[in-house]
């Protein structure tokens, strides 16, 4: 019985030291973990447009919707529009509202390219 209690005590002490070591290691690794999480967040969805739509669409909002640069050329605008419409077309279960906003963004950027 006494040897069992000693074994349990040593196990608890070892677990305590291991936990303490892990906590200290995590404190030193915290900046790298935060940086990795921020990098993964930008790679997986960080680039999506957050927030509602403005009443009148601006060039910045249109480029955010299409996921392109505000200074993108006509081919990039068409490619981005086509890719988004394939994914969001109302005939394929997409939202008519989102499809209208995607079309509005393309029309705005295309119209500004012609000017």
C-alpha positions in Angstrom: 0.0 0.0 0.0 2.8 2.4 0.9 4.6 1.7 -2.4 1.4 2.4 -4.3 1.1 5.8 -2.6 4.7 6.6 -3.4 4.2 5.6 -7.0 1.0 7.8 -7.2 2.9 10.7 -5.6 5.8 10.4 -8.0 3.4 10.2 -11.0 1.6 13.4 -9.8 4.9 15.1 -9.3 6.1 14.1 -12.8 2.8 15.3 -14.3 3.2 18.6 -12.5 6.7 19.2 -13.7 5.7 18.2 -17.3 2.8 20.6 -17.2 5.0 23.4 -15.8 7.5 22.7 -18.6 4.8 22.8 -21.2 3.4 26.1 -19.9 6.9 27.7 -20.0 7.5 26.4 -23.5 4.2 27.8 -24.7 5.0 31.2 -23.3 8.2 31.2 -25.4 6.4 29.9 -28.5 3.4 32.3 -28.2 4.7 34.9 -30.7 5.4 32.2 -33.3 2.0 30.6 -32.8 0.2 34.0 -33.2 2.1 34.7 -36.3 1.3 31.3 -37.8 -2.4 31.7 -36.9 -2.5 35.2 -38.6 -0.8 33.8 -41.6 -3.2 30.9 -41.9 -6.2 33.2 -41.3 -5.1 35.3 -44.3 -4.6 32.2 -46.4 -7.9 30.7 -45.4 -10.6 33.4 -45.7 -8.8 36.5 -44.5 -9.1 38.0 -47.9 -12.9 37.9 -48.0 -15.0 41.0 -47.9 -16.4 41.6 -44.4 -19.4 43.8 -43.8 -22.5 44.8 -45.6 -22.9 46.4 -49.0 -22.9 50.2 -49.5 -26.1 51.8 -51.0 -24.1 52.9 -54.0 -21.2 50.6 -55.0 -17.8 52.2 -55.2 -14.8 51.0 -57.2 -13.1 49.7 -54.0 -16.2 47.7 -53.0 -16.5 46.3 -56.5 -12.9 45.1 -56.5 -13.4 43.5 -53.1 -16.5 41.6 -54.3 -14.7 40.3 -57.3 -11.5 39.7 -55.4 -9.2 41.6 -57.7 -7.1 44.8 -57.7 -9.0 48.0 -58.3 -6.6 48.6 -61.2 -7.1 45.1 -62.8 -7.3 44.8 -66.5 -10.4 43.8 -68.4 -9.4 40.1 -68.7 -8.9 39.8 -65.0 -12.3 41.4 -64.4 -14.0 39.0 -66.8 -12.2 35.9 -65.3 -13.1 36.9 -61.7 -16.7 37.6 -62.7 -17.1 34.3 -64.6 -15.6 32.3 -61.7 -17.9 33.9 -59.1 -21.0 33.6 -61.3 -20.3 29.9 -61.8 -20.3 29.4 -58.1 -23.2 31.8 -57.2 -25.5 31.6 -60.2 -29.2 31.5 -59.2 -30.0 28.7 -61.6 -27.5 26.5 -59.7 -28.8 27.3 -56.2 -27.0 30.6 -55.7 -28.4 33.8 -54.3 -30.1 36.2 -56.8 -29.0 39.1 -54.5 -25.3 38.0 -54.6 -25.5 37.4 -58.3 -26.9 40.9 -58.8 -24.1 42.4 -56.7 -21.4 40.4 -58.6 -22.9 41.7 -61.9 -23.1 45.2 -60.5 -19.4 45.0 -59.5 -18.4 43.8 -63.0 -20.4 46.5 -64.7 -19.0 49.2 -62.5 -15.4 48.1 -63.1 -15.9 47.4 -66.8 -17.6 50.8 -67.3 -14.7 52.6 -65.6 -12.2 50.7 -67.8 -14.0 52.1 -70.9 -13.8 55.7 -69.7 
